Amino acid sequence: MKNKIFFLPASQIDNTGDVLINKVLLDELRKHGELIINDQGKPDWFLEEIGGAKSERLSSHTTSKFYDYLKSQMEEMKNECKFFLVVHPGHTSRKGYKSALYGDHGLLYTRFLRRLKKNGCQILRFGFSIGPFDWYNTIAELFYTTAYTKYAVRDTESFLLGKKNHFKNIIQMPDLAWSYKNNAILNDSEISEPYIVLSFRSNKFGTKHSSEYLKPIIEHLKQILPKDRKIKIVYQVKFDREPSLEIYESLSKIDDNIELVDEKLDLQAASDLYKKADYIISNRLHVLLLGMVQNTLALPLIIPGDNAKIINIYKDNDLEHYLLSSLDDASKNILKINEIIDNKNIYKAELKKIINKNDSAIVDIISNTLL
């Protein structure tokens, strides 16, 4: 019996990190069945970046809506296919009773998913993190997890939160970024002088730029960055352009060796740039992981209360020694950076083992689920 896999891609399309994990997931799912990607409301560039072939898009099969087509296929081919609904990876956090009732993880939507499950559709989500939830949404998420065959979170803290609240069908797996492969061939001649990549958001959550939030980060960067290296300031999220400009304007006043790459990097451009970097400093999870998975050292400059996703994933991989706190004395972070760079061959060998272990775990979990 063949598999038909219906995929709901990310709703956030302006973040290359979401492109990254959606692409990796599609590349794995494609090995195990026929893909149907919900392309309604999604631009061509996004679908092309996540690797969605035209023949895999919903619009190539029907003019019906996504769930209408899924239900009709389940009725027509129930004895010929196994059906899977796969929800995109990312992060889930909810508050407010309206979200708990009417949101995309709310009680009304869950009733619909449970009917799909009862009729034979396996509902899956891979490689995401959860929390915080208020009381209403903790109850709603508990009910929501009952619709799933597998609810696979990407870090220990998310797993423990789910277990504490009795979430159903929960397992732990690595972030999908660990399975990314950059297939571009980069020649040594393409690498000129060594450079450091900087990429930062200017908020704890959301898209609103805050100079006040960014100010202590900039002051810390001024103290910890070496004066003899080229610095490239980049952004792979549309809303990070403002903090990138602000960092550039501030650092370029004291150092002539600063370059701003003033365009939102797509996945291939970001991959190639990070792969050739000496090292990366960022507070964006998938800037860091996209560098790490290509064996580039990536150092999070974090605010401990604000960057839980980064902290949790680094801790899960025994990479706490990479964490730089902007609340610490700069001299402490300088010592840490120098120690890592001085021993980069040892650290890169360790990193290669982590990449291979996580890649194997991701492949095994997805393969075993779609048997």
GUMARDREN-330294 format. One record per residue (C-alpha): y, z, x; residue number from 1. Coordinates in steps of 0.05 Angstrom, whole numbers, plus 5000, padded with zeros to 4 digits. Example, Ala and Ser with C-alpha at 12.3 -4.5 7.8 and 13.67 -1.06 7.14 Angstrom:
BEGIN
+------+------+------+-----+
!   c2 !   c3 !   c1 !   i !
+------+------+------+-----+
! 4910 ! 5156 ! 5246 !   1 !
! 4979 ! 5143 ! 5273 !   2 !
+------+------+------+-----+
end
This chain:
BEGIN
+------+------+------+-----+
!   c2 !   c3 !   c1 !   i !
+------+------+------+-----+
! 5000 ! 5000 ! 5000 !   1 !
! 5067 ! 4979 ! 5031 !   2 !
! 5130 ! 5021 ! 5035 !   3 !
! 5196 ! 5005 ! 5001 !   4 !
! 5252 ! 5046 ! 5031 !   5 !
! 5318 ! 5052 ! 4994 !   6 !
! 5374 ! 5075 ! 5039 !   7 !
! 5441 ! 5107 ! 5020 !   8 !
! 5488 ! 5097 ! 5080 !   9 !
! 5545 ! 5143 ! 5100 !  10 !
! 5605 ! 5146 ! 5055 !  11 !
! 5650 ! 5158 ! 5116 !  12 !
! 5657 ! 5091 ! 5152 !  13 !
! 5717 ! 5105 ! 5198 !  14 !
! 5676 ! 5148 ! 5246 !  15 !
! 5635 ! 5113 ! 5299 !  16 !
! 5592 ! 5176 ! 5303 !  17 !
! 5569 ! 5162 ! 5232 !  18 !
! 5556 ! 5090 ! 5251 !  19 !
! 5513 ! 5115 ! 5309 !  20 !
! 5467 ! 5160 ! 5270 !  21 !
! 5461 ! 5113 ! 5211 !  22 !
! 5442 ! 5056 ! 5259 !  23 !
! 5389 ! 5098 ! 5295 !  24 !
! 5359 ! 5119 ! 5229 !  25 !
! 5356 ! 5048 ! 5202 !  26 !
! 5323 ! 5024 ! 5267 !  27 !
! 5268 ! 5076 ! 5258 !  28 !
! 5259 ! 5066 ! 5182 !  29 !
! 5253 ! 4990 ! 5191 !  30 !
! 5188 ! 5000 ! 5230 !  31 !
! 5154 ! 5031 ! 5170 !  32 !
! 5171 ! 4987 ! 5110 !  33 !
! 5218 ! 4941 ! 5073 !  34 !
! 5290 ! 4966 ! 5074 !  35 !
! 5338 ! 4961 ! 5016 !  36 !
! 5408 ! 4984 ! 5037 !  37 !
! 5460 ! 5002 ! 4985 !  38 !
! 5517 ! 4957 ! 5006 !  39 !
! 5559 ! 4968 ! 4944 !  40 !
! 5630 ! 4984 ! 4966 !  41 !
! 5613 ! 4977 ! 5040 !  42 !
! 5651 ! 4927 ! 5084 !  43 !
! 5612 ! 4875 ! 5124 !  44 !
! 5635 ! 4902 ! 5191 !  45 !
! 5604 ! 4970 ! 5176 !  46 !
! 5538 ! 4941 ! 5152 !  47 !
! 5535 ! 4897 ! 5214 !  48 !
! 5549 ! 4956 ! 5260 !  49 !
! 5493 ! 4998 ! 5230 !  50 !
! 5447 ! 4938 ! 5238 !  51 !
! 5437 ! 4922 ! 5165 !  52 !
! 5411 ! 4850 ! 5160 !  53 !
! 5436 ! 4809 ! 5101 !  54 !
! 5365 ! 4805 ! 5074 !  55 !
! 5362 ! 4881 ! 5073 !  56 !
! 5424 ! 4890 ! 5031 !  57 !
! 5420 ! 4907 ! 4957 !  58 !
! 5465 ! 4849 ! 4939 !  59 !
! 5414 ! 4800 ! 4968 !  60 !
! 5362 ! 4824 ! 4918 !  61 !
! 5399 ! 4839 ! 4854 !  62 !
! 5465 ! 4845 ! 4818 !  63 !
! 5442 ! 4911 ! 4789 !  64 !
! 5467 ! 4979 ! 4813 !  65 !
! 5428 ! 5015 ! 4868 !  66 !
! 5392 ! 5066 ! 4826 !  67 !
! 5379 ! 5017 ! 4769 !  68 !
! 5345 ! 4970 ! 4818 !  69 !
! 5305 ! 5027 ! 4849 !  70 !
! 5279 ! 5049 ! 4780 !  71 !
! 5262 ! 4978 ! 4759 !  72 !
! 5223 ! 4966 ! 4824 !  73 !
! 5185 ! 5031 ! 4814 !  74 !
! 5164 ! 5009 ! 4745 !  75 !
! 5146 ! 4938 ! 4765 !  76 !
! 5110 ! 4954 ! 4831 !  77 !
! 5083 ! 5025 ! 4821 !  78 !
! 5012 ! 5004 ! 4839 !  79 !
! 5033 ! 4961 ! 4898 !  80 !
! 5085 ! 5003 ! 4937 !  81 !
! 5103 ! 5073 ! 4958 !  82 !
! 5176 ! 5086 ! 4945 !  83 !
! 5224 ! 5126 ! 4988 !  84 !
! 5297 ! 5144 ! 4978 !  85 !
! 5330 ! 5163 ! 5044 !  86 !
! 5399 ! 5196 ! 5043 !  87 !
! 5445 ! 5186 ! 5103 !  88 !
! 5450 ! 5238 ! 5159 !  89 !
! 5514 ! 5277 ! 5175 !  90 !
! 5539 ! 5346 ! 5152 !  91 !
! 5536 ! 5381 ! 5085 !  92 !
! 5585 ! 5436 ! 5066 !  93 !
! 5608 ! 5452 ! 4995 !  94 !
! 5652 ! 5501 ! 4957 !  95 !
! 5677 ! 5507 ! 4885 !  96 !
! 5640 ! 5508 ! 4820 !  97 !
! 5659 ! 5436 ! 4803 !  98 !
! 5624 ! 5411 ! 4866 !  99 !
! 5563 ! 5454 ! 4849 ! 100 !
! 5559 ! 5422 ! 4780 ! 101 !
! 5584 ! 5351 ! 4788 ! 102 !
! 5583 ! 5335 ! 4863 ! 103 !
! 5534 ! 5291 ! 4900 ! 104 !
! 5492 ! 5353 ! 4914 ! 105 !
! 5508 ! 5384 ! 4846 ! 106 !
! 5462 ! 5407 ! 4791 ! 107 !
! 5470 ! 5346 ! 4747 ! 108 !
! 5455 ! 5297 ! 4804 ! 109 !
! 5395 ! 5340 ! 4825 ! 110 !
! 5365 ! 5333 ! 4755 ! 111 !
! 5367 ! 5258 ! 4764 ! 112 !
! 5335 ! 5262 ! 4833 ! 113 !
! 5280 ! 5308 ! 4806 ! 114 !
! 5263 ! 5255 ! 4753 ! 115 !
! 5258 ! 5203 ! 4808 ! 116 !
! 5211 ! 5249 ! 4847 ! 117 !
! 5169 ! 5263 ! 4785 ! 118 !
! 5161 ! 5187 ! 4776 ! 119 !
! 5134 ! 5179 ! 4847 ! 120 !
! 5195 ! 5169 ! 4893 ! 121 !
! 5195 ! 5210 ! 4957 ! 122 !
! 5266 ! 5234 ! 4973 ! 123 !
! 5282 ! 5246 ! 5046 ! 124 !
! 5340 ! 5266 ! 5091 ! 125 !
! 5337 ! 5267 ! 5167 ! 126 !
! 5382 ! 5295 ! 5221 ! 127 !
! 5439 ! 5332 ! 5187 ! 128 !
! 5470 ! 5401 ! 5189 ! 129 !
! 5489 ! 5448 ! 5132 ! 130 !
! 5539 ! 5502 ! 5115 ! 131 !
! 5580 ! 5539 ! 5100 ! 132 !
! 5568 ! 5543 ! 5024 ! 133 !
! 5600 ! 5589 ! 4974 ! 134 !
! 5556 ! 5625 ! 4924 ! 135 !
! 5559 ! 5569 ! 4872 ! 136 !
! 5539 ! 5516 ! 4922 ! 137 !
! 5485 ! 5558 ! 4955 ! 138 !
! 5450 ! 5560 ! 4887 ! 139 !
! 5464 ! 5485 ! 4876 ! 140 !
! 5437 ! 5467 ! 4945 ! 141 !
! 5374 ! 5509 ! 4935 ! 142 !
! 5361 ! 5470 ! 4871 ! 143 !
! 5379 ! 5404 ! 4906 ! 144 !
! 5326 ! 5416 ! 4960 ! 145 !
! 5271 ! 5419 ! 4907 ! 146 !
! 5280 ! 5344 ! 4896 ! 147 !
! 5262 ! 5330 ! 4969 ! 148 !
! 5197 ! 5315 ! 5004 ! 149 !
! 5231 ! 5329 ! 5070 ! 150 !
! 5298 ! 5362 ! 5084 ! 151 !
! 5304 ! 5356 ! 5160 ! 152 !
! 5363 ! 5392 ! 5190 ! 153 !
! 5386 ! 5380 ! 5262 ! 154 !
! 5399 ! 5450 ! 5290 ! 155 !
! 5370 ! 5520 ! 5290 ! 156 !
! 5429 ! 5552 ! 5255 ! 157 !
! 5423 ! 5504 ! 5197 ! 158 !
! 5349 ! 5516 ! 5193 ! 159 !
! 5358 ! 5592 ! 5192 ! 160 !
! 5413 ! 5586 ! 5139 ! 161 !
! 5366 ! 5545 ! 5096 ! 162 !
! 5309 ! 5593 ! 5105 ! 163 !
! 5353 ! 5653 ! 5090 ! 164 !
! 5372 ! 5621 ! 5023 ! 165 !
! 5301 ! 5598 ! 5008 ! 166 !
! 5317 ! 5524 ! 5012 ! 167 !
! 5255 ! 5482 ! 4999 ! 168 !
! 5220 ! 5430 ! 5042 ! 169 !
! 5263 ! 5446 ! 5102 ! 170 !
! 5243 ! 5428 ! 5174 ! 171 !
! 5282 ! 5421 ! 5239 ! 172 !
! 5290 ! 5358 ! 5280 ! 173 !
! 5338 ! 5334 ! 5334 ! 174 !
! 5403 ! 5298 ! 5319 ! 175 !
! 5388 ! 5224 ! 5311 ! 176 !
! 5436 ! 5205 ! 5367 ! 177 !
! 5383 ! 5226 ! 5417 ! 178 !
! 5343 ! 5163 ! 5399 ! 179 !
! 5400 ! 5114 ! 5411 ! 180 !
! 5387 ! 5057 ! 5460 ! 181 !
! 5445 ! 5018 ! 5490 ! 182 !
! 5414 ! 4950 ! 5503 ! 183 !
! 5474 ! 4921 ! 5539 ! 184 !
! 5461 ! 4905 ! 5612 ! 185 !
! 5516 ! 4936 ! 5655 ! 186 !
! 5523 ! 4911 ! 5727 ! 187 !
! 5546 ! 4956 ! 5783 ! 188 !
! 5603 ! 4907 ! 5795 ! 189 !
! 5631 ! 4926 ! 5726 ! 190 !
! 5643 ! 4997 ! 5749 ! 191 !
! 5707 ! 5003 ! 5788 ! 192 !
! 5737 ! 5070 ! 5807 ! 193 !
! 5705 ! 5132 ! 5776 ! 194 !
! 5738 ! 5157 ! 5712 ! 195 !
! 5735 ! 5215 ! 5664 ! 196 !
! 5735 ! 5204 ! 5588 ! 197 !
! 5775 ! 5249 ! 5541 ! 198 !
! 5767 ! 5246 ! 5466 ! 199 !
! 5793 ! 5299 ! 5417 ! 200 !
! 5803 ! 5315 ! 5345 ! 201 !
! 5864 ! 5358 ! 5326 ! 202 !
! 5834 ! 5399 ! 5270 ! 203 !
! 5775 ! 5443 ! 5253 ! 204 !
! 5755 ! 5401 ! 5192 ! 205 !
! 5782 ! 5340 ! 5156 ! 206 !
! 5831 ! 5286 ! 5177 ! 207 !
! 5900 ! 5320 ! 5179 ! 208 !
! 5931 ! 5319 ! 5249 ! 209 !
! 5958 ! 5386 ! 5274 ! 210 !
! 5999 ! 5388 ! 5337 ! 211 !
! 5994 ! 5464 ! 5335 ! 212 !
! 5918 ! 5460 ! 5337 ! 213 !
! 5921 ! 5411 ! 5395 ! 214 !
! 5972 ! 5447 ! 5437 ! 215 !
! 5926 ! 5498 ! 5471 ! 216 !
! 5874 ! 5443 ! 5484 ! 217 !
! 5927 ! 5401 ! 5520 ! 218 !
! 5950 ! 5461 ! 5561 ! 219 !
! 5878 ! 5475 ! 5581 ! 220 !
! 5866 ! 5402 ! 5600 ! 221 !
! 5927 ! 5403 ! 5646 ! 222 !
! 5895 ! 5460 ! 5684 ! 223 !
! 5823 ! 5437 ! 5689 ! 224 !
! 5829 ! 5362 ! 5701 ! 225 !
! 5826 ! 5339 ! 5774 ! 226 !
! 5888 ! 5303 ! 5801 ! 227 !
! 5850 ! 5250 ! 5840 ! 228 !
! 5811 ! 5217 ! 5784 ! 229 !
! 5829 ! 5164 ! 5733 ! 230 !
! 5830 ! 5192 ! 5662 ! 231 !
! 5815 ! 5148 ! 5601 ! 232 !
! 5836 ! 5176 ! 5533 ! 233 !
! 5797 ! 5144 ! 5476 ! 234 !
! 5782 ! 5154 ! 5403 ! 235 !
! 5722 ! 5132 ! 5361 ! 236 !
! 5748 ! 5161 ! 5296 ! 237 !
! 5807 ! 5129 ! 5261 ! 238 !
! 5843 ! 5195 ! 5249 ! 239 !
! 5839 ! 5215 ! 5323 ! 240 !
! 5892 ! 5164 ! 5343 ! 241 !
! 5948 ! 5215 ! 5334 ! 242 !
! 5918 ! 5268 ! 5379 ! 243 !
! 5900 ! 5214 ! 5430 ! 244 !
! 5973 ! 5192 ! 5433 ! 245 !
! 5997 ! 5264 ! 5439 ! 246 !
! 5948 ! 5280 ! 5495 ! 247 !
! 5968 ! 5215 ! 5531 ! 248 !
! 6043 ! 5229 ! 5525 ! 249 !
! 6034 ! 5300 ! 5551 ! 250 !
! 5987 ! 5286 ! 5610 ! 251 !
! 6022 ! 5222 ! 5633 ! 252 !
! 6085 ! 5263 ! 5646 ! 253 !
! 6049 ! 5300 ! 5703 ! 254 !
! 5998 ! 5247 ! 5726 ! 255 !
! 6005 ! 5172 ! 5735 ! 256 !
! 5930 ! 5162 ! 5732 ! 257 !
! 5925 ! 5166 ! 5656 ! 258 !
! 5904 ! 5109 ! 5611 ! 259 !
! 5903 ! 5106 ! 5535 ! 260 !
! 5852 ! 5059 ! 5504 ! 261 !
! 5891 ! 5048 ! 5440 ! 262 !
! 5838 ! 5022 ! 5392 ! 263 !
! 5784 ! 5054 ! 5351 ! 264 !
! 5722 ! 5041 ! 5393 ! 265 !
! 5663 ! 5009 ! 5358 ! 266 !
! 5594 ! 5033 ! 5376 ! 267 !
! 5580 ! 4981 ! 5431 ! 268 !
! 5649 ! 4990 ! 5463 ! 269 !
! 5643 ! 5065 ! 5462 ! 270 !
! 5572 ! 5062 ! 5490 ! 271 !
! 5591 ! 5018 ! 5548 ! 272 !
! 5653 ! 5059 ! 5565 ! 273 !
! 5617 ! 5126 ! 5564 ! 274 !
! 5557 ! 5100 ! 5603 ! 275 !
! 5602 ! 5082 ! 5661 ! 276 !
! 5642 ! 5147 ! 5660 ! 277 !
! 5638 ! 5200 ! 5713 ! 278 !
! 5637 ! 5252 ! 5658 ! 279 !
! 5665 ! 5265 ! 5588 ! 280 !
! 5705 ! 5322 ! 5559 ! 281 !
! 5711 ! 5324 ! 5483 ! 282 !
! 5707 ! 5366 ! 5420 ! 283 !
! 5674 ! 5310 ! 5380 ! 284 !
! 5599 ! 5319 ! 5373 ! 285 !
! 5580 ! 5245 ! 5374 ! 286 !
! 5627 ! 5228 ! 5431 ! 287 !
! 5589 ! 5280 ! 5472 ! 288 !
! 5519 ! 5259 ! 5448 ! 289 !
! 5533 ! 5185 ! 5456 ! 290 !
! 5550 ! 5199 ! 5529 ! 291 !
! 5492 ! 5247 ! 5539 ! 292 !
! 5439 ! 5200 ! 5512 ! 293 !
! 5461 ! 5150 ! 5565 ! 294 !
! 5453 ! 5203 ! 5619 ! 295 !
! 5528 ! 5215 ! 5627 ! 296 !
! 5547 ! 5288 ! 5634 ! 297 !
! 5587 ! 5308 ! 5572 ! 298 !
! 5624 ! 5375 ! 5571 ! 299 !
! 5648 ! 5404 ! 5505 ! 300 !
! 5717 ! 5436 ! 5507 ! 301 !
! 5710 ! 5480 ! 5446 ! 302 !
! 5742 ! 5534 ! 5405 ! 303 !
! 5682 ! 5580 ! 5392 ! 304 !
! 5697 ! 5593 ! 5318 ! 305 !
! 5712 ! 5520 ! 5302 ! 306 !
! 5658 ! 5477 ! 5335 ! 307 !
! 5593 ! 5505 ! 5308 ! 308 !
! 5557 ! 5438 ! 5306 ! 309 !
! 5569 ! 5425 ! 5379 ! 310 !
! 5552 ! 5496 ! 5400 ! 311 !
! 5488 ! 5498 ! 5359 ! 312 !
! 5461 ! 5431 ! 5385 ! 313 !
! 5478 ! 5447 ! 5457 ! 314 !
! 5444 ! 5515 ! 5451 ! 315 !
! 5382 ! 5484 ! 5419 ! 316 !
! 5376 ! 5440 ! 5481 ! 317 !
! 5389 ! 5495 ! 5532 ! 318 !
! 5456 ! 5464 ! 5550 ! 319 !
! 5500 ! 5525 ! 5539 ! 320 !
! 5523 ! 5521 ! 5612 ! 321 !
! 5560 ! 5456 ! 5594 ! 322 !
! 5604 ! 5491 ! 5543 ! 323 !
! 5677 ! 5500 ! 5563 ! 324 !
! 5717 ! 5548 ! 5519 ! 325 !
! 5791 ! 5535 ! 5512 ! 326 !
! 5798 ! 5610 ! 5501 ! 327 !
! 5771 ! 5625 ! 5571 ! 328 !
! 5812 ! 5629 ! 5634 ! 329 !
! 5819 ! 5558 ! 5662 ! 330 !
! 5793 ! 5579 ! 5731 ! 331 !
! 5726 ! 5597 ! 5699 ! 332 !
! 5720 ! 5528 ! 5669 ! 333 !
! 5741 ! 5494 ! 5734 ! 334 !
! 5685 ! 5530 ! 5771 ! 335 !
! 5635 ! 5509 ! 5718 ! 336 !
! 5657 ! 5436 ! 5720 ! 337 !
! 5654 ! 5434 ! 5796 ! 338 !
! 5585 ! 5465 ! 5797 ! 339 !
! 5558 ! 5414 ! 5747 ! 340 !
! 5589 ! 5354 ! 5783 ! 341 !
! 5567 ! 5379 ! 5851 ! 342 !
! 5496 ! 5382 ! 5825 ! 343 !
! 5499 ! 5323 ! 5778 ! 344 !
! 5433 ! 5291 ! 5802 ! 345 !
! 5395 ! 5355 ! 5784 ! 346 !
! 5431 ! 5360 ! 5717 ! 347 !
! 5419 ! 5287 ! 5701 ! 348 !
! 5344 ! 5294 ! 5716 ! 349 !
! 5341 ! 5353 ! 5668 ! 350 !
! 5381 ! 5313 ! 5616 ! 351 !
! 5332 ! 5255 ! 5620 ! 352 !
! 5275 ! 5302 ! 5601 ! 353 !
! 5315 ! 5328 ! 5542 ! 354 !
! 5330 ! 5257 ! 5518 ! 355 !
! 5257 ! 5237 ! 5522 ! 356 !
! 5233 ! 5300 ! 5486 ! 357 !
! 5283 ! 5293 ! 5429 ! 358 !
! 5270 ! 5218 ! 5422 ! 359 !
! 5195 ! 5230 ! 5416 ! 360 !
! 5206 ! 5286 ! 5364 ! 361 !
! 5250 ! 5241 ! 5321 ! 362 !
! 5201 ! 5183 ! 5323 ! 363 !
! 5142 ! 5228 ! 5307 ! 364 !
! 5176 ! 5263 ! 5248 ! 365 !
! 5199 ! 5198 ! 5216 ! 366 !
! 5133 ! 5163 ! 5229 ! 367 !
! 5090 ! 5220 ! 5201 ! 368 !
! 5135 ! 5224 ! 5139 ! 369 !
! 5128 ! 5150 ! 5123 ! 370 !
! 5053 ! 5145 ! 5132 ! 371 !
+------+------+------+-----+
end
